[in-house]
Amino acid sequence: MSDGWLGSADRALLEAVDGALARATLRAGPHLVCRPGCTDCCIGPFAVNRLDALRLRRGLERLVAADPERAAAVAVRARAARQELRDGFPGDPSTGRLGDDDDAEAAFVERHAGLPCPALDPASGRCELYAHRPLVCRMFGPPATLGGEAFPPCR
């Protein structure tokens, strides 16, 4: 992701999403109990778009520069997850693109429902790439609807 138009557009998108969720979090008050170490939303496979993937790549590059050991641990977990998810992937496993079979995708997600996100540090329960996390990750917490899909509140 360059620092040009795409980077500024992504920053504007993230500011809008993060701002809306911050306001929803304030309205939820004590009913919303998300906090570092609460990892329910970090378990199981989920789709990301190309912009999310670019953002994650940039975050990993920055983590390599800041803390090579933590970055290496993320990379090891990502390679292991990719290997585990390869068999039966409902699309093209070499590119990571999903196919059009919603039933196959649902079965795949169910089969791997216990797999943690590679960015999740199992020791601390924190996301190693939090500032660069995908949009779907930013949507968790307060109840929300995106593209007709309802996201329930965090437990």
VENMOBEL-V338250 format. One record per backbone hydrogen bond with DSSP energy under -0.5 kcal/mol. NH is the residue of the N-H (numbers start at 1). CO is the residue of the C=O. Records with the same first field share a line. If there is no record, write none. Layout:
NH: CO / CO
This chain:
8: 4
9: 5
10: 6
11: 7
12: 8
13: 9
14: 10
15: 11
16: 12
17: 13
18: 14
19: 15
20: 16
21: 17
22: 18
23: 19
24: 20
25: 21
26: 22
27: 23
28: 24
29: 25
31: 28
32: 29
33: 31
37: 125
38: 35
39: 37
42: 39
43: 40
44: 115
53: 49
54: 50
55: 51
56: 52
57: 53
58: 54
59: 55
60: 56
61: 57
62: 58
63: 59
64: 60
65: 61
66: 62
67: 63
71: 67
72: 68
73: 69
74: 70
75: 71
76: 72
77: 73
78: 74
79: 75
80: 76
81: 77
82: 78
83: 79
84: 80
85: 81
86: 82
87: 83
89: 86
91: 89
92: 97
93: 91
95: 92
96: 92
97: 92
99: 90
102: 100
105: 101
106: 102
107: 103
108: 104
109: 105
110: 106
111: 107
112: 108
113: 110
115: 112
117: 42
120: 117
121: 119 / 126
122: 120
125: 121
128: 119 / 126
130: 127
132: 129
133: 130
138: 134
139: 135
140: 137
142: 140
144: 151
146: 149
149: 146
150: 148
151: 144
152: 150
154: 141
